[in-house]
Amino acid sequence: MMTDDDCIKLDKYIDDLKTGTRTIKVKNYINYQIESHENGHNILILTGDEKKLDRVVVKRFECRWPKNRNPKNTPFTNNEKQI
């Protein structure tokens, strides 16, 4: 079985947070799929050696919007109304 480090390296995570940008490099990329969810999306990335099933890993990213902030209903904006 492949480990997380074989497919996606998360080193320098803290440095990425400081700059506000995070780049995740995916090695041995095979395919991806995006699924809609009521509070966001799920992104599945298939990596590994497609010739050997025991060497294939699915990475699942669950992307969720902040609570009570669905951009489908109300878009994100910096211009909040003040009373």
TABEL-V753594 format. One record per residue. N is the residue number from 1. PSI is psi in whole degrees, -180 to 180 (* if undefined). Layout:
N;PSI
N;PSI
//
This chain:
1;139
2;151
3;170
4;-39
5;-21
6;-24
7;-50
8;121
9;127
10;25
11;157
12;30
13;-44
14;-41
15;-38
16;-40
17;-35
18;-38
19;-13
20;6
21;134
22;122
23;124
24;115
25;131
26;117
27;151
28;43
29;134
30;-55
31;168
32;162
33;140
34;126
35;137
36;145
37;153
38;-25
39;23
40;-138
41;156
42;132
43;121
44;129
45;123
46;123
47;163
48;-156
49;107
50;-11
51;-19
52;112
53;-30
54;-5
55;14
56;135
57;140
58;123
59;130
60;121
61;118
62;103
63;118
64;142
65;157
66;153
67;133
68;23
69;79
70;111
71;-14
72;-33
73;-45
74;119
75;153
76;140
77;153
78;-11
79;73
80;141
81;134
82;139
83;*
//
